[in-house]
């Protein structure tokens, strides 16, 4: 689209539906076989622009429909970070060490950070990037013909942040987003017939996980009968505090993820296209006013600004947050050991470690750059592939979880 003179571009969002609202996506991946369903190789997944939006923007939370962690750990009242180092000669899980100083004391101490490489490497890369999105269930493929075939088969395209592509942590975060949706969530994703485990993980208790999943589903069913029905959720750190401290010479991180639930406002479901047209008009009018004050806006800047205006206004008109239900559901999931402890613990570690690394990046940028360069070439084990397309059995395509039978 070419701009003429100082003319503002007329823009619009199109094809917003009631199940795919303003979806923003992150980098994708490839294929593997796992317990959930059939997975096919659809060709190269799409790699889109990184997301740098403020995570607390309601439109971002409502649109990604996946997993996203954006917080920075709180400063510590007693300690300050001096440096962090990686020693590859030490045992896995003992290779990261921090140098900290007690505030006002002056002495530098070495603190052990017990983070295995399968978590350490991808989370360092994730924290180094400006993006907050980890995974989305509503992805895209670079091959549009293949994408149309997948969607015609009622398949789902899975996209990942590039830091999690072909990593065990990427598999855990993919399964995290599906945790409430399918009965196979009690299992762990397999590759070539074997369960993949990282350092510090133990084989899952599938039967116990099934009981936890059934308990959460019974809770959701009861809440639904009371009118607490949600449209979707984002597993995230919205409104949560992540803290770091030192105890007995070791780094201690706290904080738990939440299932941020939302639904459409009353009366919206039958008016999607109408509301979309109204918001298009609103966003273009706002953009024109801003363009009058700053006629040097480029075409790219106009598109970005229009998207921001459209997303914010569409969310305001269409989205209803459910803070009380979000808290209650998240507490219930924690009480049920996160449904699947391997998946839940990986999510909690992702949230905490990424937030701590952002704190280091903020407080000690030179030390962070040196550490980040070391992590860029680290290839942790086990090696694995992350799936791109999920094809579900017909009985799971149009509903939530069927309770697991003993």
N, C-alpha and C positions, 0 to 999 in steps of 0.2 A: 504494500500500500504506500503510495507516494503522497507526501504532504505538499500542498501548494501554498506558497507564501507563509502567512502566519495563521493558517486555518487549522482548527482543532479537528482531530479525527473522530468520526462517528463509530462507536464501538458497541458490541453487544455480546453477552453470553447466550449460548443456545443449548437446546436439548437438555435442560435440567429436568430430571425425573424424580419421582418420590423415593427412589432407592439409590440414587447416584448424584447426590447434591454437592456441587462445587468441589469435586474431588481433586485433591492435589496429591501428586505421586512422587516417589523417590526411585532410586536406581533399582534395576531388576536383576535377575539371575537366570539359572538354567534348570536342570531336571534331575530328579531322583525318584526312586520307588519308595513308597512308605505305606503305613497301615491305613491311612485315611481313605484313599481311593486310588483310581488310576491317574497316572501323571504322564503326559506326553511331551515330546520335544516340539515346541511350536516355532522354533527359530529364535533368533536373537531378541531378547527383551529390550524394551525401550529404555534409554537413559535420558531423563529429563533434567531440566534446570534444578539446581539445588534450592531447597526451601530455606529462606532466611527470615521468614516472618516471625514476629514476636509470638511466642508460643501461647501466651495468655490471651491472644486475640481469639474471641469466641468462635469466629468463622473457621479458624485453623483447627481448633479442637473438634468442631462439628463436621469438618469435611474430610479429614484424612481417613477416618474409619479404620484405624489400625493401632499401631504402637508408636508412641513418641515421648521422648524424654528430653527436657530442655533446661532443667534447673541447674543452678550453681550452688554448691554446698556453702552453708553459712560459714563466716569466719569463726575461728575458735578463740575464745576469750583468754586461754592460757598459753597457747602455742602458736608459733608462726612457722611457715614452711620455708626452708632454706634451699633445698635441692632434692632431686630424686634421681636414682641411678639404677641401672639394670645390669645384673651380673649373670651371664649365660652359663657360667660354670657351676652355679648352685642348682639344687634340686628344683624341679618345676613347682611353682607355688611359693618359692622362697627367693626368687630372683629380683624382685623389686624392693628396694630399700629407700627410705626417706631420711633426709636430714632435717631435723626440726630444732627450734630453739624456744626455750621457755621465755615468754615475754618478760623482759626486765632482768633476766638472769644472765644472758650472754653466752652460755655454754651450748654448743651444738651437739645433739644426740642423734644416733642412728636408730631408726624405727623400722621394724619389719612389716611389710605390707604383703599379706598372704593372698596373692592374686595369681592364679595359674595363667599360663600363656594363652590358653584358648579364650580366656576373658580379656586378658591384658592387651593383646595386640589389636583386636578389633575395636575395643573401647577407647584405646588411645587414638586410633584413627578417627573414630566417631567424634570424640571430644575435640579433636583438632579441626574438624570441619565446621562450617557455619550452619549446617542443617541439623534439625532436631528429630526428623521423622526416621523411624527405624524400619518399619514394615507397613505395607498396606495390602489389603485383600482385594482392592479395586484398582488393579494396575493396568498397564498397557504393554503392547508389544510393538517393536519397530516394524514388523511385517504386518501391515494392516489386514491383508487377506487372511492370514493365519489367525489374527485376532477375531475377525468376523466368524471364522469357523468355530473358534473356542466359545464365543458367546452364543452362537447358534446351538451349541451342544450344552448350554447352560453351565459352562465351565467358568472358573474364576482365575484371573491372572494375578500372580503374586509378584510384587515388586519390593525390593530391599534397598536400604542405604548401601552404598558401595562398600562400606567398611564391613558389612555383614554378609556380603555375597560369598558363597562357598566357604562358610565357616559353621562350626557347630553352634555357635551363639546365634547365627542367623536362623538355623533350624529351630532353636528354642523359642526365639521371638516370633517366628511364623506360627508355631503351635500355640504360643501365648494368645495370639489374636483369635484363634479358633477354639480356645479352651471351653467356652460356654456353648459352643455351637454343635458339636458332634460327639457321639458316645465314644469314639475312638480316642478322645482326648485323654482317657485314662492310660493309654499306652504312650510309648516314646517312639518317635519317628525312627524307622530302620533304614539302613542302606545295605543292599546286597544281602538281606536276610539277617543282619546283625544289628543289635542296639548299639548306637554310638554313645560313648561316655567320655567326658572330659576328666582331667585330673581333679580329684576331690568328689566326684559324683559316684553314687552307688546305683545298682540295678533297681528299677522302679518296682513298687508294690502295686501291680496293676489292679488286683482285686480291691485293695484299700482305696486306691485312686477312684475306682468305680463307685464305691460307697460315698466318697466325698462329692463326686460329680452329681450323683443322684440327690444328695442332700441339698446341694445348691439349686438344682433344677426344681425340686419340690418347693424350695423357698421362693424361687422366681414365679412358679405357678400360683402359689398362694398370694404373692404380692400383685400379680396380674389380675387376680380376681378382685383385689381391693382397688384396682384402677391404676396401679403403679406399673404401667407398661411403657417400655422405652423403645425408641426407634432404632438406636444403635449406641455404640460406646467407643471410647478411645481409652486404651490402657496407657496411663500417663502419670506424670508427677504434679499435675495441676493442684496448686494450693498446699503442697506437701513441703515440709522442711527436711532437708538432708543435712546431717551434721557429721563432723569428723572430730576425733579426739585420739588421745594416746593413753593406753592402759597396759601396764606391765611390758613396756617396750614394743607394743604392737599397735598398728593403725586400727581404729574402730570406726566403722561407718554405720549410720542409722538412717532409716527412712523406708517406707513401703509404697508400692505403686497403688493407684486407684483405678477403678473401672468408672470412668467419667461418662455418665449416661445422659442422653438427651432424647427429646421427642419433638414432633412438630406442634406448633401452637394450634389450638382449636380452630377448625375451619380452613386450615391451610391445605390439607390433603387433596381437596378437589380443585384447587386454584393455582397449581404450580406454574403453568404457563402464563396465566394472567399476572401473577405476582412477579414472575421473571420479567415480563414486558414493562411493568411499572418500575421495577428496580433498574432496568436498562435505561429508561427515561431519566430516572433520578441520577444515576451515576454519570450519564452523559452531561446532564445539566451542571452537576457539580464540577465535572472536568472542564467544561467551558468556562466556568467562573474562575477556576484556578489558572486556566490557560490565558485568560485576559490579564491576570496579574503576572504571569510568567510565560510569555510567548516564545521563549527559547526551548521549551520542552520538546525533546526529540520524540519520534514515533514510538521508540521502545519505552521511553519514560511515560508516555501517554498510556500505553497498554498496561504497564505495571500499575500505574495510579488508578486506571479504570478498574482493574481487577480488585485492587484493594477496596475501592469505594463500593463496588458491586458486592463483594463478599461480606463486608461489614453490614451493609443495608439489608441484604438478603437474610443474613443470620438474625438481625434485629427483628425482621418481620416474620420469620418462619420458625425460628428455633426456640425451644423452651428448655432451659437447663433444669436438671433434677438433682440439686445438691444433697438433699436429705437422703434420697434413694441411692445416690452415688456412694455416700458414706456408709449406709447400711449394707449395701451389697458388697462393698470392698471389705468391710469388717467380717461379713459372713464368709467370704472366700478365704480370708486369713484364718478364720476359726476352723475351716475345713482343710487346713494345711496347704492352702493355695490350690486345692483340687489335685494337682499333679506337682509334687514338691520340686522335682527336677526343673520343670518349666518355670514355676513361680520363683524359685531361688535364682534362676538365671535372670529373670526380669528384675528382681530386687537388686541383684548385683549390678546389672546394667544401669539402673537408675542411680545407685549410690556411687559407683566408680566413675561414671561419666560426669556426675556432678562434682565429685572431688577433683577430677582432672581439670575441669573448668575453673575450679578455685585455684589450682596450681598455675594454670595458664594466666589467670588474672593477677595473681600475687607475684609470680616469678616467671615472667615471660621468656627470659633468656634460658633459664633452666628447662623450661617446658619445651622450647624449640629444640634443644639438644636431645632431650629425651624422646621427643616426637620423631626426630630423624632416625633414632635407633629403632623405634617401633615400626617404622615404615617398611623395613625389610624383613621383619620377623614373621615366619610362617609356622604357626602353631599346629599341633596335631590334636585330634585326628583329622586327617584330610576328609572332606566331604563335599557334596554338591547340594545346592539349595534349589528346591523345586520352583518352577515358573508357572505351571498350570495345574490347577486342581480340578479334576472331574469327579463329581460326587455321584454315588449311587442314587437312583431316582427317589428313594424313600427319604433322603436327607435334603433334597433340593429346595423344598418349600416350607421348611419348618425348623424349629430349634431342636434341641437334644431330645432323643428318646431315652428315658432313664435306663441306666445299665442294669441288666438282669444278672443276678448271682447264679 
